[in-house]
Amino acid sequence: MASTSQIVGALLARLRGAAPQLTVEYYAGAEDDYPLAHPRGAALLCLRGSQFGPLRDGYGQVRTLQLAITVLLNQRDAGLGDCDALDAIRRACLGFAPPDCQPAWLLSETFLGYRDGVARYAIALATDTLQVTEADLEPVIMLNAVSYEEQP
C-alpha cells in the first residue's frame, strides 16, 4: 500500500503539471503565514485528516483521505484570471487516482477573501484507499537442498 507521503507526493506532481504558473507545495500552516514570493501565486496542499470505515475481515478498512488546496493569487491575476487557475486545479484533481487510491472527488470550493493584494480560495477533495493491518507472518520453511533421488 502506498504511504500517505507517496499519495500526497503524487497529487503535488499532478498539480505542478496542471498549474505551472503557480508555486505548488505542501504547506500545513495558516495561509496568512505563507511567505508568498511567486509573482502570480501559489497552490498549497494540506492533508486535513482521514475518516475510516469499519474493520473488514480483521485486516483492513477503507480510509477516506481529506485534502485541501489553498490557492493564493496575486492582485494582477484577480478576477477572471482566478477562474483559469481554479479550473486547472479542479480538472487536475477530479478523477485523479493517486497510488493505491480510488479516483479523487471534489468536496467544496470556497472564496476565503481578498487581503493584502491576494485573492484566497480553498478547494477540498477526498480519495479512498485501504488501511491494512500489520500482519505477523508464520515462519516459512525454506528449501535448503534438492535431492534427485527418488524416495520409497
DSSP file with accessible surface (Angstrom, degrees, kcal/mol):
  #  RESIDUE AA STRUCTURE BP1 BP2  ACC     N-H-->O    O-->H-N    N-H-->O    O-->H-N    TCO  KAPPA ALPHA  PHI   PSI    X-CA   Y-CA   Z-CA
    1    1 A M              0   0  123      0, 0.0     2,-0.1     0, 0.0    99,-0.1   0.000 360.0 360.0 360.0 143.2    0.0    0.0    0.0
    2    2 A A        -     0   0   13     97,-0.1     2,-0.1     1,-0.1   127,-0.0  -0.410 360.0-121.8 -70.6 143.1    1.2    3.5   -0.8
    3    3 A S     >  -     0   0   50     -2,-0.1     4,-2.1     1,-0.1     5,-0.2  -0.373  25.6-107.1 -77.8 164.4    2.2    5.6    2.2
    4    4 A T  H  > S+     0   0   44      1,-0.2     4,-2.8     2,-0.2     5,-0.2   0.912 121.6  53.7 -59.2 -40.1    0.5    8.9    2.9
    5    5 A S  H  > S+     0   0   92      1,-0.2     4,-2.5     2,-0.2    -1,-0.2   0.867 107.3  50.9 -66.9 -32.7    3.6   10.8    1.7
    6    6 A Q  H  > S+     0   0  111      2,-0.2     4,-2.1     1,-0.2    -1,-0.2   0.900 111.3  48.1 -68.6 -38.9    3.5    8.9   -1.6
    7    7 A I  H  X S+     0   0    2     -4,-2.1     4,-1.9     2,-0.2    -2,-0.2   0.951 114.7  44.6 -65.1 -48.1   -0.2    9.8   -2.1
    8    8 A V  H  X S+     0   0   13     -4,-2.8     4,-2.6     1,-0.2    -2,-0.2   0.923 112.0  53.8 -63.0 -41.9    0.5   13.5   -1.3
    9    9 A G  H  X S+     0   0   34     -4,-2.5     4,-2.3    -5,-0.2    -1,-0.2   0.889 107.1  50.8 -60.4 -39.8    3.6   13.5   -3.5
   10   10 A A  H  X S+     0   0   25     -4,-2.1     4,-2.1     2,-0.2    -1,-0.2   0.909 111.0  48.2 -65.6 -40.5    1.6   12.1   -6.5
   11   11 A L  H  X S+     0   0    4     -4,-1.9     4,-2.6     2,-0.2    -2,-0.2   0.909 109.8  52.7 -68.1 -38.3   -1.0   14.8   -6.1
   12   12 A L  H  X S+     0   0   15     -4,-2.6     4,-2.5     1,-0.2    -2,-0.2   0.930 109.6  49.0 -60.7 -43.9    1.6   17.5   -5.8
   13   13 A A  H  X S+     0   0   60     -4,-2.3     4,-1.8     1,-0.2    -1,-0.2   0.907 110.9  50.6 -62.5 -40.7    3.2   16.3   -9.0
   14   14 A R  H  X S+     0   0  108     -4,-2.1     4,-1.7     1,-0.2    -1,-0.2   0.922 111.5  47.5 -62.8 -44.9   -0.2   16.3  -10.7
   15   15 A L  H  X S+     0   0    1     -4,-2.6     4,-2.4     1,-0.2    -2,-0.2   0.888 108.0  55.4 -65.3 -38.5   -0.9   19.9   -9.5
   16   16 A R  H  < S+     0   0  121     -4,-2.5    -1,-0.2     1,-0.2    -2,-0.2   0.887 109.7  47.2 -62.7 -38.0    2.6   21.1  -10.7
   17   17 A G  H  < S+     0   0   64     -4,-1.8    -1,-0.2    -5,-0.2    -2,-0.2   0.850 115.9  44.6 -69.6 -34.1    1.8   19.8  -14.2
   18   18 A A  H  < S+     0   0   36     -4,-1.7    -2,-0.2     1,-0.2    -1,-0.2   0.782 124.5  30.2 -82.3 -28.5   -1.6   21.4  -14.3
   19   19 A A    ><  +     0   0    1     -4,-2.4     3,-1.9    -5,-0.1    -1,-0.2  -0.496  63.0 156.1-130.8  63.9   -0.7   24.8  -12.8
   20   20 A P  T 3  S+     0   0  100      0, 0.0    -1,-0.1     0, 0.0     4,-0.1   0.701  70.6  69.2 -66.5 -14.3    2.9   25.5  -13.8
   21   21 A Q  T 3  S+     0   0   51     -3,-0.1     2,-0.3     2,-0.1    19,-0.2   0.569  98.7  60.4 -78.8  -6.2    2.2   29.3  -13.5
   22   22 A L  S <  S-     0   0   11     -3,-1.9     2,-0.4    -6,-0.1    20,-0.2  -0.834  89.4-109.1-118.6 156.3    2.0   28.8   -9.7
   23   23 A T  E     -a   42   0A  43     18,-2.2    20,-3.1    -2,-0.3     2,-0.5  -0.705  38.2-164.0 -74.7 131.5    4.2   27.7   -6.9
   24   24 A V  E     +a   43   0A   8     -2,-0.4     2,-0.3    18,-0.2    20,-0.2  -0.985  24.6 136.0-123.6 122.4    2.8   24.3   -5.8
   25   25 A E  E     -a   44   0A  66     18,-1.9    20,-2.3    -2,-0.5     2,-0.4  -0.982  56.1 -91.9-156.7 166.4    3.9   22.8   -2.5
   26   26 A Y  E     +a   45   0A  98     -2,-0.3     2,-0.3    18,-0.2    20,-0.2  -0.716  47.9 165.2 -82.1 129.9    2.8   21.1    0.7
   27   27 A Y        +     0   0   55     18,-2.5    -2,-0.1    -2,-0.4     4,-0.0  -0.911  20.7 179.6-150.8 119.2    2.0   23.6    3.4
   28   28 A A        +     0   0   71     -2,-0.3     3,-0.1    18,-0.1    18,-0.1   0.408  56.1  92.8-102.7   2.8    0.1   22.9    6.6
   29   29 A G  S    S-     0   0   45      1,-0.2     2,-0.2     2,-0.1    -2,-0.1  -0.183  90.9 -69.4 -87.1-177.6    0.2   26.3    8.2
   30   30 A A    >>  -     0   0   50      1,-0.1     3,-1.7     3,-0.0     4,-0.5  -0.504  40.8-127.6 -71.4 139.3   -2.2   29.2    8.0
   31   31 A E  G >4 S+     0   0   46      1,-0.3     3,-1.0     2,-0.2    -1,-0.1   0.814 108.8  62.4 -62.1 -26.8   -2.4   30.8    4.6
   32   32 A D  G 34 S+     0   0   90      1,-0.2    -1,-0.3     3,-0.1    -2,-0.0   0.762 102.7  51.3 -67.4 -23.3   -1.8   34.2    6.1
   33   33 A D  G <4 S+     0   0  117     -3,-1.7    -1,-0.2     2,-0.1    -2,-0.2   0.532  83.1 110.5 -90.0  -6.9    1.6   32.9    7.4
   34   34 A Y  S << S-     0   0   27     -3,-1.0     2,-1.7    -4,-0.5    -7,-0.0  -0.530  71.6-131.3 -73.5 128.3    2.7   31.7    4.0
   35   35 A P        -     0   0  100      0, 0.0     2,-0.7     0, 0.0    -1,-0.1  -0.562  24.3-158.2 -80.5  85.2    5.6   33.8    2.6
   36   36 A L        +     0   0   46     -2,-1.7     6,-0.0     1,-0.2    -2,-0.0  -0.508  30.9 152.9 -70.6 108.5    4.1   34.3   -1.0
   37   37 A A        +     0   0   94     -2,-0.7    -1,-0.2     4,-0.1     5,-0.0   0.624  38.2  99.7-109.6 -22.0    7.1   35.2   -3.1
   38   38 A H  S    S-     0   0   55      1,-0.1    36,-0.1     3,-0.1     4,-0.0  -0.469  72.9-133.8 -70.2 135.9    5.9   34.0   -6.5
   39   39 A P  S    S+     0   0   81      0, 0.0    37,-0.2     0, 0.0    -1,-0.1   0.782 101.7  34.7 -65.4 -24.0    4.6   36.9   -8.7
   40   40 A R  S    S-     0   0   87      1,-0.3    34,-1.8   -19,-0.2     2,-0.3   0.803 115.2-102.6 -99.3 -36.7    1.4   35.0   -9.8
   41   41 A G  E     - B   0  73A   0     32,-0.2   -18,-2.2   -20,-0.2     2,-0.3  -0.941  28.3 -91.0 147.4-165.5    0.6   33.0   -6.7
   42   42 A A  E     -aB  23  72A   0     30,-2.4    30,-3.1    -2,-0.3     2,-0.5  -0.985   6.9-144.5-149.8 153.6    0.7   29.6   -5.0
   43   43 A A  E     -aB  24  71A   1    -20,-3.1   -18,-1.9    -2,-0.3     2,-0.6  -0.993  24.2-163.5-120.3 118.0   -1.3   26.4   -4.6
   44   44 A L  E     -aB  25  70A   2     26,-3.1    26,-2.7    -2,-0.5     2,-0.3  -0.913   2.3-156.4-111.9 114.0   -0.8   24.9   -1.1
   45   45 A L  E     +aB  26  69A   0    -20,-2.3   -18,-2.5    -2,-0.6     2,-0.3  -0.690  15.7 175.5 -91.2 140.1   -1.8   21.3   -0.5
   46   46 A C  E     - B   0  68A  30     22,-2.4    22,-2.7    -2,-0.3     2,-0.6  -0.997  32.5-125.0-144.8 139.3   -2.5   20.1    3.0
   47   47 A L  E     - B   0  67A  46     -2,-0.3    20,-0.2    20,-0.2     3,-0.1  -0.745  22.6-172.6 -81.2 120.0   -3.8   16.8    4.5
   48   48 A R  E     -     0   0A 140     18,-2.7     2,-0.3    -2,-0.6    19,-0.2   0.641  49.1 -89.0 -89.2 -18.6   -6.9   17.6    6.5
   49   49 A G  E     - B   0  66A  26     17,-1.2    17,-3.0     2,-0.0    -1,-0.3  -0.872  39.4 -91.2 140.2-171.6   -7.3   14.2    8.0
   50   50 A S  E     - B   0  65A  36     -2,-0.3     2,-0.4    15,-0.2    15,-0.2  -0.973  13.6-151.1-140.8 153.9   -8.9   10.8    7.4
   51   51 A Q  E     - B   0  64A 121     13,-1.9    13,-3.3    -2,-0.3     2,-0.4  -0.948  20.6-147.5-120.7 148.5  -12.1    9.0    8.1
   52   52 A F  E     - B   0  63A 105     -2,-0.4    11,-0.2    11,-0.2     3,-0.1  -0.936   1.3-143.9-123.4 140.1  -12.2    5.2    8.4
   53   53 A G        -     0   0   25      9,-2.8     3,-0.1    -2,-0.4    11,-0.0  -0.211  49.3 -62.3 -83.4-178.0  -14.8    2.6    7.6
   54   54 A P        -     0   0   89      0, 0.0     8,-0.4     0, 0.0     2,-0.2  -0.282  61.3 -93.3 -67.1 153.5  -15.5   -0.5    9.6
   55   55 A L        -     0   0  101      6,-0.1     2,-0.5    -3,-0.1     6,-0.2  -0.494  42.1-149.1 -66.8 129.9  -12.8   -3.1   10.0
   56   56 A R  B >>  -C   60   0A 152      4,-3.7     3,-2.2    -2,-0.2     4,-1.4  -0.913  68.2 -21.1-109.5 124.5  -13.2   -5.8    7.3
   57   57 A D  T 34 S-     0   0  151     -2,-0.5    -1,-0.2     1,-0.3     4,-0.1   0.692 110.4 -77.6  55.8  19.3  -12.1   -9.4    7.9
   58   58 A G  T 34 S+     0   0   43      2,-0.2    -1,-0.3     1,-0.1     3,-0.1   0.536 124.4  79.5  73.7   6.2   -9.9   -8.2   10.7
   59   59 A Y  T <4 S-     0   0  153     -3,-2.2    74,-3.1     1,-0.3     2,-0.3   0.604  93.4  -4.1-123.2 -16.8   -7.2   -7.0    8.3
   60   60 A G  E  <  -CD  56 132A  14     -4,-1.4    -4,-3.7    72,-0.3     2,-0.3  -0.997  45.4-155.0-169.4 168.8   -8.2   -3.7    6.8
   61   61 A Q  E     - D   0 131A  54     70,-2.1    70,-3.1    -2,-0.3     2,-0.3  -0.985  36.3 -93.3-150.9 156.5  -10.6   -0.8    6.4
   62   62 A V  E     - D   0 130A  51     -8,-0.4    -9,-2.8    -2,-0.3     2,-0.5  -0.569  37.2-159.5 -72.7 133.9  -11.4    1.9    3.9
   63   63 A R  E     -BD  52 129A  26     66,-3.2    66,-2.5    -2,-0.3     2,-0.8  -0.978   4.1-157.3-117.2 121.1   -9.6    5.2    4.6
   64   64 A T  E     -BD  51 128A  27    -13,-3.3   -13,-1.9    -2,-0.5     2,-0.4  -0.889  12.0-154.1 -99.8 109.2  -11.0    8.4    3.1
   65   65 A L  E     -BD  50 127A   0     62,-2.7    62,-1.7    -2,-0.8     2,-0.5  -0.709   4.2-155.9 -82.3 131.9   -8.2   10.9    2.9
   66   66 A Q  E     +BD  49 126A  43    -17,-3.0   -18,-2.7    -2,-0.4   -17,-1.2  -0.950  16.4 179.6-111.4 127.3   -9.4   14.5    3.0
   67   67 A L  E     -BD  47 125A   3     58,-2.8    58,-2.5    -2,-0.5     2,-0.4  -0.880  13.7-154.5-126.3 155.5   -7.2   17.1    1.5
   68   68 A A  E     -BD  46 124A  16    -22,-2.7   -22,-2.4    -2,-0.3     2,-0.5  -0.988   2.4-159.6-131.5 141.8   -7.3   20.9    1.0
   69   69 A I  E     -BD  45 123A   0     54,-2.9    54,-2.6    -2,-0.4     2,-0.6  -0.984   8.4-159.6-119.2 115.9   -5.7   23.1   -1.6
   70   70 A T  E     -BD  44 122A  25    -26,-2.7   -26,-3.1    -2,-0.5     2,-0.6  -0.875  10.1-157.0 -94.5 123.6   -5.4   26.8   -0.7
   71   71 A V  E     -BD  43 121A   0     50,-2.7    50,-2.3    -2,-0.6     2,-0.5  -0.915   7.2-168.8-106.8 121.9   -4.9   28.9   -3.8
   72   72 A L  E     -BD  42 120A   2    -30,-3.1   -30,-2.4    -2,-0.6     2,-0.5  -0.962   6.1-173.8-110.8 121.2   -3.3   32.3   -3.3
   73   73 A L  E     -BD  41 119A   2     46,-2.7    46,-2.9    -2,-0.5   -32,-0.2  -0.972  21.9-125.8-122.8 124.1   -3.5   34.6   -6.4
   74   74 A N  E >   - D   0 118A  39    -34,-1.8     3,-2.3    -2,-0.5     4,-0.3  -0.199  35.1 -99.1 -63.1 159.8   -1.7   37.9   -6.5
   75   75 A Q  G >  S+     0   0  125     42,-1.7     3,-2.0     1,-0.3    -1,-0.1   0.809 118.3  63.5 -52.8 -38.6   -3.8   41.0   -7.4
   76   76 A R  G 3  S+     0   0  172      1,-0.3    -1,-0.3   -37,-0.2     5,-0.1   0.738 107.3  44.7 -65.9 -18.4   -2.8   41.1  -11.0
   77   77 A D  G <  S+     0   0   23     -3,-2.3     5,-0.4   -37,-0.1    -1,-0.3   0.342  86.9 122.2-102.4   5.6   -4.5   37.8  -11.6
   78   78 A A    X   +     0   0   41     -3,-2.0     3,-0.5    -4,-0.3     2,-0.4  -0.300  63.3  22.2 -66.2 153.0   -7.6   38.7   -9.6
   79   79 A G  T >> S+     0   0   47      1,-0.2     3,-1.1     2,-0.1     4,-0.8  -0.781 132.2   2.9  96.2-131.8  -10.9   38.4  -11.4
   80   80 A L  H 3> S+     0   0  149     -2,-0.4     4,-1.3     1,-0.3     3,-0.3   0.806 125.3  65.4 -65.5 -27.7  -11.3   36.2  -14.5
   81   81 A G  H <> S+     0   0   28     -3,-0.5     4,-1.8     1,-0.2    -1,-0.3   0.843  94.4  61.5 -61.5 -30.6   -7.7   35.0  -14.1
   82   82 A D  H <> S+     0   0    6     -3,-1.1     4,-2.7    -5,-0.4     5,-0.2   0.914  99.1  55.4 -58.3 -43.5   -8.8   33.4  -10.9
   83   83 A C  H  X S+     0   0   60     -4,-0.8     4,-2.8    -3,-0.3    -1,-0.2   0.899 105.4  51.2 -60.3 -41.4  -11.2   31.2  -12.8
   84   84 A D  H  X S+     0   0  113     -4,-1.3     4,-2.2     2,-0.2    -1,-0.2   0.925 112.8  44.6 -63.1 -45.7   -8.5   29.8  -15.1
   85   85 A A  H  X S+     0   0    5     -4,-1.8     4,-2.1     2,-0.2    -2,-0.2   0.927 115.8  46.9 -65.2 -44.1   -6.2   28.8  -12.2
   86   86 A L  H  X S+     0   0    6     -4,-2.7     4,-2.7     1,-0.2     5,-0.2   0.906 111.0  52.3 -65.8 -39.8   -9.1   27.3  -10.2
   87   87 A D  H  X S+     0   0   53     -4,-2.8     4,-2.7    -5,-0.2     5,-0.2   0.926 109.4  49.7 -60.2 -44.6  -10.4   25.4  -13.3
   88   88 A A  H  X S+     0   0   11     -4,-2.2     4,-1.9    -5,-0.2    -1,-0.2   0.909 112.5  46.8 -62.8 -41.2   -6.9   24.0  -13.9
   89   89 A I  H  X S+     0   0    0     -4,-2.1     4,-1.7     2,-0.2    -2,-0.2   0.935 113.0  48.5 -68.2 -43.7   -6.6   22.8  -10.3
   90   90 A R  H  X S+     0   0   67     -4,-2.7     4,-2.7     1,-0.2     3,-0.2   0.935 111.5  49.8 -61.4 -45.0  -10.1   21.3  -10.2
   91   91 A R  H  < S+     0   0  167     -4,-2.7    -1,-0.2     1,-0.2    -2,-0.2   0.879 109.6  52.3 -61.5 -37.7   -9.5   19.5  -13.5
   92   92 A A  H  < S+     0   0    5     -4,-1.9    -1,-0.2    -5,-0.2    -2,-0.2   0.835 116.5  39.1 -67.5 -32.2   -6.2   18.1  -12.2
   93   93 A C  H >< S+     0   0    0     -4,-1.7     3,-1.9    -3,-0.2    11,-0.4   0.906  91.6  89.7 -85.9 -45.5   -7.8   16.7   -9.0
   94   94 A L  T 3< S-     0   0  101     -4,-2.7    11,-0.2     1,-0.3     3,-0.1  -0.353 108.7  -1.0 -63.9 118.9  -11.2   15.4  -10.2
   95   95 A G  T 3  S+     0   0   44      9,-2.8     2,-0.3     1,-0.3    -1,-0.3   0.341  93.0 138.4  86.8  -7.9  -10.8   11.7  -11.2
   96   96 A F    <   -     0   0   37     -3,-1.9     8,-2.4     7,-0.1    -1,-0.3  -0.560  40.6-154.4 -72.7 130.3   -7.1   11.6  -10.4
   97   97 A A        -     0   0   49     -2,-0.3     3,-0.1     6,-0.3     5,-0.1  -0.878   5.5-154.6-108.9 102.3   -6.2    8.3   -8.7
   98   98 A P    >   -     0   0    7      0, 0.0     3,-1.8     0, 0.0   -91,-0.1  -0.186  51.6 -56.3 -62.1 169.1   -3.0    8.6   -6.5
   99   99 A P  T 3  S-     0   0   59      0, 0.0   -97,-0.1     0, 0.0     3,-0.1  -0.218 125.7  -1.9 -53.7 131.0   -1.1    5.4   -6.0
  100  100 A D  T 3  S+     0   0   91      1,-0.2    30,-0.5    -3,-0.1     2,-0.3   0.753 113.7 111.5  59.9  29.0   -3.3    2.7   -4.4
  101  101 A C  B <   -E  129   0A  15     -3,-1.8    28,-0.2    28,-0.1    -1,-0.2  -0.890  69.4-113.0-126.9 161.4   -6.3    5.1   -4.2
  102  102 A Q        -     0   0  120     26,-2.9    26,-0.1    -2,-0.3    -7,-0.0  -0.452  59.1 -71.6 -81.4 161.7   -9.7    5.4   -5.9
  103  103 A P        -     0   0   66      0, 0.0    -6,-0.3     0, 0.0    25,-0.2  -0.302  59.3-112.7 -56.0 138.2  -10.2    8.4   -8.2
  104  104 A A        -     0   0    7     -8,-2.4    -9,-2.8   -11,-0.4     2,-0.3  -0.344  28.7-157.9 -73.5 152.9  -10.5   11.7   -6.2
  105  105 A W  E     -F  126   0A  93     21,-2.4    21,-2.4   -11,-0.2     2,-0.3  -0.944  19.3-113.2-129.8 154.1  -13.6   13.7   -5.9
  106  106 A L  E     -F  125   0A  53     -2,-0.3    19,-0.3    19,-0.2     3,-0.1  -0.653  24.7-178.6 -87.4 140.4  -14.2   17.3   -5.1
  107  107 A L  E     -     0   0A  83     17,-3.2     2,-0.3     1,-0.4    18,-0.2   0.782  60.0 -26.8-103.3 -44.5  -16.0   18.3   -1.8
  108  108 A S  E     -F  124   0A  60     16,-1.4    16,-2.7     2,-0.0    -1,-0.4  -0.989  40.2-146.3-165.3 164.8  -16.1   22.1   -1.9
  109  109 A E  E     -F  123   0A  79     -2,-0.3     2,-0.4    14,-0.2    14,-0.2  -0.977  23.1-177.2-142.1 130.1  -14.7   25.3   -3.2
  110  110 A T  E     -F  122   0A  70     12,-2.7    12,-2.7    -2,-0.3     2,-0.7  -0.992  27.8-133.0-133.8 135.7  -14.8   28.5   -1.1
  111  111 A F  E     -F  121   0A 115     -2,-0.4    10,-0.3    10,-0.2     3,-0.1  -0.782  20.7-170.0 -82.5 117.6  -13.6   32.0   -1.6
  112  112 A L  E     -     0   0A  63      8,-2.8     2,-0.2    -2,-0.7     9,-0.2   0.622  45.3 -95.8 -86.3 -16.8  -11.8   32.9    1.6
  113  113 A G  E     -F  120   0A  15      7,-1.1     7,-2.5    -3,-0.1     2,-0.5  -0.645  30.5 -82.1 129.2 177.1  -11.5   36.6    0.8
  114  114 A Y  E     +F  119   0A 103      5,-0.2     2,-0.4    -2,-0.2     5,-0.2  -0.979  51.2 159.1-126.3 112.8   -9.2   39.2   -0.6
  115  115 A R  E >   -F  118   0A  80      3,-2.3     3,-1.8    -2,-0.5    -2,-0.0  -1.000  60.1  -2.2-138.4 142.4   -6.5   40.6    1.7
  116  116 A D  T 3  S-     0   0  152     -2,-0.4   -41,-0.1     1,-0.3    -1,-0.1   0.836 129.2 -52.7  51.7  37.8   -3.2   42.4    1.1
  117  117 A G  T 3  S+     0   0   20      1,-0.2   -42,-1.7   -43,-0.1     2,-0.4   0.648 116.2 111.1  77.6  14.3   -3.5   42.2   -2.7
  118  118 A V  E <   -DF  74 115A  11     -3,-1.8    -3,-2.3   -44,-0.2     2,-0.4  -0.981  57.4-147.6-128.5 125.8   -4.1   38.4   -2.7
  119  119 A A  E     -DF  73 114A   1    -46,-2.9   -46,-2.7    -2,-0.4     2,-0.4  -0.735  22.5-156.1 -85.8 137.3   -7.3   36.6   -3.5
  120  120 A R  E     +DF  72 113A  14     -7,-2.5    -8,-2.8    -2,-0.4    -7,-1.1  -0.966  16.3 172.9-125.9 131.9   -7.6   33.4   -1.5
  121  121 A Y  E     -DF  71 111A  33    -50,-2.3   -50,-2.7    -2,-0.4     2,-0.4  -0.943  17.3-150.1-132.0 154.2   -9.6   30.2   -2.3
  122  122 A A  E     -DF  70 110A  22    -12,-2.7   -12,-2.7    -2,-0.3     2,-0.5  -0.994   8.1-170.4-127.5 128.7   -9.9   26.8   -0.7
  123  123 A I  E     -DF  69 109A   3    -54,-2.6   -54,-2.9    -2,-0.4     2,-0.4  -0.983   8.8-160.7-116.8 124.2  -10.7   23.6   -2.6
  124  124 A A  E     +DF  68 108A   4    -16,-2.7   -17,-3.2    -2,-0.5   -16,-1.4  -0.862  16.7 165.6-106.3 141.0  -11.4   20.5   -0.6
  125  125 A L  E     -DF  67 106A   2    -58,-2.5   -58,-2.8    -2,-0.4     2,-0.3  -0.923  15.3-157.1-145.6 168.7  -11.2   17.0   -2.1
  126  126 A A  E     -DF  66 105A   1    -21,-2.4   -21,-2.4    -2,-0.3     2,-0.3  -0.971   5.6-172.6-147.4 159.2  -11.1   13.4   -1.0
  127  127 A T  E     -D   65   0A   1    -62,-1.7   -62,-2.7    -2,-0.3     2,-0.4  -0.977  21.3-126.5-150.0 150.9   -9.9    9.9   -2.1
  128  128 A D  E     +D   64   0A  43     -2,-0.3   -26,-2.9   -64,-0.2     2,-0.3  -0.812  33.0 156.1-101.5 142.4  -10.4    6.4   -0.8
  129  129 A T  E     -DE  63 101A  11    -66,-2.5   -66,-3.2    -2,-0.4     2,-0.4  -0.829  40.6 -96.3-143.2-177.6   -7.6    3.9   -0.1
  130  130 A L  E     -D   62   0A  91    -30,-0.5     2,-0.6    -2,-0.3   -68,-0.2  -0.898  17.8-152.8-109.6 138.8   -7.2    0.9    2.2
  131  131 A Q  E     -D   61   0A  83    -70,-3.1   -70,-2.1    -2,-0.4     2,-0.4  -0.961  23.8-165.3-104.2 119.3   -5.6    0.9    5.6
  132  132 A V  E     -D   60   0A  69     -2,-0.6   -72,-0.3   -72,-0.2   -73,-0.1  -0.882  17.0-117.3-114.1 140.0   -4.2   -2.6    6.2
  133  133 A T        -     0   0   60    -74,-3.1     2,-0.5    -2,-0.4   -74,-0.0  -0.288  33.0-103.9 -68.7 155.0   -3.1   -4.1    9.5
  134  134 A E        -     0   0  184      1,-0.0     2,-0.4     2,-0.0    -1,-0.1  -0.709  43.0-147.3 -75.4 125.0    0.5   -5.2   10.0
  135  135 A A        -     0   0   60     -2,-0.5     2,-0.8    -3,-0.0   -76,-0.0  -0.815   8.8-137.0-103.6 135.5    0.4   -9.0    9.7
  136  136 A D        -     0   0  164     -2,-0.4     2,-0.3     0, 0.0    -2,-0.0  -0.816  28.1-144.2 -84.7 114.1    2.6  -11.4   11.6
  137  137 A L        -     0   0  156     -2,-0.8     3,-0.1     1,-0.1     0, 0.0  -0.604  13.3-117.2 -82.2 140.4    3.7  -13.9    9.0
  138  138 A E        -     0   0  166     -2,-0.3    -1,-0.1     1,-0.1     0, 0.0  -0.440  45.3 -87.4 -69.9 149.2    4.1  -17.5   10.1
  139  139 A P        -     0   0  128      0, 0.0     2,-0.5     0, 0.0    -1,-0.1  -0.285  42.9-139.5 -59.4 138.2    7.6  -18.9    9.7
  140  140 A V        -     0   0  114     -3,-0.1     2,-0.5     0, 0.0    -3,-0.0  -0.876  11.3-126.8-102.4 132.3    8.2  -20.3    6.3
  141  141 A I        -     0   0  164     -2,-0.5     2,-0.3     1,-0.0     0, 0.0  -0.681  28.7-142.2 -79.0 123.0   10.2  -23.4    5.9
  142  142 A M        -     0   0  133     -2,-0.5     2,-0.6     1,-0.0    -1,-0.0  -0.641  12.3-119.1 -89.5 143.2   13.0  -22.8    3.5
  143  143 A L        +     0   0  142     -2,-0.3     3,-0.1     1,-0.2    -1,-0.0  -0.706  36.3 172.4 -78.6 119.3   14.2  -25.3    0.9
  144  144 A N        +     0   0  153     -2,-0.6     2,-0.3     1,-0.3    -1,-0.2   0.723  58.9  11.8-101.7 -30.6   17.8  -26.0    1.7
  145  145 A A        -     0   0   83      2,-0.0     2,-0.4     0, 0.0    -1,-0.3  -0.996  58.0-145.1-149.7 152.7   18.7  -28.8   -0.5
  146  146 A V        -     0   0   94     -2,-0.3     2,-0.5    -3,-0.1    -3,-0.0  -0.979  12.5-164.3-122.4 129.7   17.4  -30.7   -3.5
  147  147 A S        -     0   0   74     -2,-0.4    -2,-0.0     2,-0.1     0, 0.0  -0.942  12.5-159.0-113.7 132.2   17.9  -34.4   -4.0
  148  148 A Y        +     0   0  219     -2,-0.5     2,-0.3     2,-0.1    -1,-0.1   0.377  62.1 106.8 -90.7   8.4   17.3  -36.0   -7.3
  149  149 A E  S    S-     0   0  147      1,-0.1     2,-0.3     0, 0.0    -2,-0.1  -0.642  73.9-120.1 -90.0 141.2   16.9  -39.5   -5.8
  150  150 A E        -     0   0  186     -2,-0.3    -2,-0.1     1,-0.0    -1,-0.1  -0.623  24.0-140.7 -79.9 134.6   13.5  -41.0   -5.6
  151  151 A Q              0   0  138     -2,-0.3    -1,-0.0     1,-0.1     0, 0.0  -0.786 360.0 360.0 -97.4 136.8   12.4  -41.8   -2.1
  152  152 A P              0   0  171      0, 0.0    -1,-0.1     0, 0.0     0, 0.0  -0.190 360.0 360.0 -71.2 360.0   10.4  -45.0   -1.4
